[in-house]
Amino acid sequence: MNILPPNFVTNLKCIICGKEYPHGNIFTCSQCGDQGILDVKYDFDSAGSNLKSQTSNRPFDHWRYLELLPISPSLHPPFLYIGWTPVYDVPRLARHVGVRKLFLKDDGRNPSNSFKDRASSVGVLKAIEFGFKEIACASTGNAASSLACLSAATGLNSYIFVPERAPEPKITQLLIFGATVFRVKGTYEQAFDLSKQSCDQFGWYNRNSGTNPFLVEGKKTAGLEIAEQMKDHLPDWVVVSVGDGCTIGGIGKGLQEMKLLGFIDHVPRLLGVQAEGAKPIFDAFSSGQDLIPTDTNTIADSIAVGTPRNWRRAIQQIRLSHGEMVAVSDEEILEAMRVTARLSGVFGEPAGVAGVAGLRKAIEQNIVKSNETALVVITGNGLKDIQSAKQAAGKENIIKPTLDAVAEVLEKQLKQ
Ligand SMILES: *Cc1c(COP(=O)(O)O)cnc(C)c1O
């Protein structure tokens, strides 16, 4: 990619009151406060015609949609391969779950093994554009390891705040990518507040994705890709696990933009999936009331968010697509982890496969019909959380080095 096309951003607009702001280093609406998340707006006529004339020459990664990203022409995207993750047709899993056709889009194949690389890759470019050499975030896991990874690729210093209970594999990723890691003796909320204060105090760029308007644009690329990859056989449903709400909000936005530009003629219905132990967005969606923060208790750590920041955008996008939401138990998530791996060969972390559990539940509840088709976004790789994977998988056979011992195990297996 030599010459980048011009930037097509027109302005930023508050998702609550609609107040508009020029494209710059701002986060939330001055009138609506922290809840007033800003949405990036584009000149769709120019962006669309430019994009249509260019896509056939572009590499298959998520920068192929540059016109629909808030990226300046002078910036060079990180060289790591991000996006255009594969979509698999998985008939055995489809039969097990009970739909006519099922597709998995495996976002565990991104550089740091989660969907978050789509957002972090835009975040590091915005930090560079705004003149920062340091970037920070608070995260329970994937946003952090992703930011550490993309910072390593682009030469930024990263400062990561994690709560005391963060999973070890994700901490290990942070350390190997060279991040300065602050393991805060306290809750996620305390780590979040401390990271924000530190950004102000030490002059770091803030990647906290709930409120940074540019990060959701990176997440949007999965929606753009689904439209292009599935153009001729769009699924009836696109299924996404929901924590803060940025992922489903971004995917919905991407699909809507591809409809606006005429790439697809309708938008699939979104099915948002939360864990029963952390379902404030599900509750707000069901009641039609404002969100009430909750405690969290689920093995799906990546969607264990009690105070989601982007819930309005999530619900807006789900409603716009005539979508639905469901909540699933930890047992159902563990079952989904096991059957997804065994009936498709795709290994996802608990939040990564929660969509498969949610699809199953939506069929039980007659929300999704057995003659319909669905695509589940697998948002993170299973090795991110070995403890849960082992819980789902059962035990290995420890044997003496003899053929008899092998035969004994096989016999036992036959009887089961
Ligand atoms: C972050 C994350 C999600 C949910 O994304 P939100 O924007 O928080 O809703 C789902 N799955 C995985 C693996 C994640 O890391």
The ligand as an ORCA input file, in Angstrom:
! r2SCAN-3c Opt
* xyz 0 1
  C     -13.775     -7.672     24.239
  C     -14.304     -8.985     23.860
  C     -15.659     -9.213     23.576
  C     -16.747     -8.181     23.692
  O     -16.491     -6.929     23.142
  P     -17.171     -5.637     23.778
  O     -16.796     -4.531     22.897
  O     -16.612     -5.498     25.163
  O     -18.643     -5.888     23.815
  C     -16.028    -10.495     23.207
  N     -15.135    -11.499     23.131
  C     -13.827    -11.311     23.385
  C     -12.909    -12.480     23.267
  C     -13.355    -10.055     23.764
  O     -12.062     -9.904     24.042
*
